[in-house]
Amino acid sequence: MDWIRSWIFTGFPWGLFPSSQWQHPLLFQICEYTGIYGLDFLLIFANFATFFLLFEIRNTAGSKKIRISPVPVVFLLLLLLNILAGTYLMERQKEKNLKEPHTIFHAGIVQPHLSQRRMASNPEFLEALQVCSDLTSDLLQPDSPIKPQAVIWPES
């Protein structure tokens, strides 16, 4: 459903269910191989597994025989596999970062606060150009402690 929603309604894959896991970088490591939809599957599968577990608990509440659906077990195995793979990938990246020299890149970002509702006329274009140029010259002052290697302007 998330994949369909990202194509049909907006055309942008924004606000997908896995975005709720931004504080858990270990879970996101699967996305290197499956994309965001692999984590989406895992999260939705967690809900299915919880449903099947609660359903079985409710149906076997009065009996002495405990029956567990294989769905929660499969989910726990997938989650464990994801956590182990995520740990491995994060450790591998840490080792790679320690071996390779780091390059610091300074970029200046211009945010002119121009209205998106303005007309696409020549005077308004020149005004936007002047505002961005002034902000860029402020970034490139000789007394500035950090000299940007690139200046990024907005697309508009």
N, C-alpha and C positions, 0 to 999 in steps of 0.2 A: 504494500500500500504506500509506503514511503517513496519507493522508486516511482510508482505511478504518479503520486502527488507532485514529485519534483519535476515531472515532465508535463503534466496536463495543466495544473492549476496556475502555477507561477513560472515554471520553466527554470526555477532556481532550487537547488537542493539545500534550502535553508530551513532551520528549525526542525531538523529530523530528530527522531526519538533518541538516537545515541548521543546527541549533543548534551543531554542531561547528565552524561557521565564525564564531563570535562575535568572533574577533580580526580579522576582515576586513570592516570596515564598508563597504568599496567594493562587495563582493559583495551585501550586504544591500539596496542601494538599489533593486534590482529588485522587492523585496517591496512597495514603495509601489504598484505597479501589478498585480502578480500574486499577492500574498500570499506566505506562506512556501512554498507549493507550487510557485511559479515557480523559486525557488532550489533546491528539492528536485529538480525536473526537471533543472535544469542540472547538479547534482552527480551524479545517477544517469546522465545522458547522458555525463558525463565518464568514468564507468566503462565504459559501452558503447563509447565511442570508443577507450579504451585497449585493450579487448578486441579490437576490430576491427583496430586498428593492429598489435598483437602477433600476431594470427591471420594477417594478410597478410605480416608479416615472416617468420613461420615457414613459410608456404606458398611464399614466393618466395626462400627462403634459398639454394637451389642454382641458381636460374636467373639469367640476366643481366637479365631484364626485371623492373623494379620496378613493382608495382601497389599503389596506395594506395586504400583504400576511401574513399568520400566521407563516411562517418560522422565520422572525426576532423577532416576539413576543415570540415564543418558545425559541429561542436562548437567548433572554434577561432574560427570566425566569430561564433557565439553568445556565446562567452566575451569576445571582443573588443568586441562590441556591448554586452554587459553592463558591461564595465569603462569604456567610453566614456560610456555613459549614467550610470553610477554617479559618475564623475568630474564630469560636468556637473551632476547633481543635488546633489552635495555642495558644489560651488562656488556654485551658486544659493542653497543654504541659508546658506552663509557670508555671501554678499552681503546676503541678507534679514536675517540676524542683526545685521549691522553697521548697517543702515538703521533698524531698529526699536529703540525703547528697551526695555531689559530691566527686568523687574519681578522683584524678589527676593521669594520667598514662603517663609516659615519655617513648618514644620510640626513639631509634637511628636508622636512616635510612642510609644505605650504598649505595652510588651511585658511582660505580667504573669506569664508563665511559669506558667500554670494548666494543670493536667492535663486532657487531652481525655477521660480516662476517668471523670471525676467524674459523679455522677448529676445529673440536671436537677431538683434539689430547691430549695425556697425558701431554706434556709440556705446552700447552696452558691452560689446566685445572689447572695445578699447578700454573701457573702465575696468573690466575684469583683468585685462592684460596689465594695466597700470597697478592695480592692487597686488597682483601676483608678483610683479616686478619689484614693487616696494618691499614686500615681505621677503623676497629673495635677497635683496640688497641688505636687509636687516640681518639675515642669516650669515652673510658673507662679510660682515664688518671685520676690520683688521684686529680689533681688540677682543673678538670672540674667542673663548677658550678652546672651542672645538671647531675645526674646519671641516665642513661636509665635503665628501668626495662626489656626491650627487645631490641634486635638489629635485624633489618630486612634487609636481603640480597636480591638482585635481583634473579629471578628464573634462570637466565643464569649464 
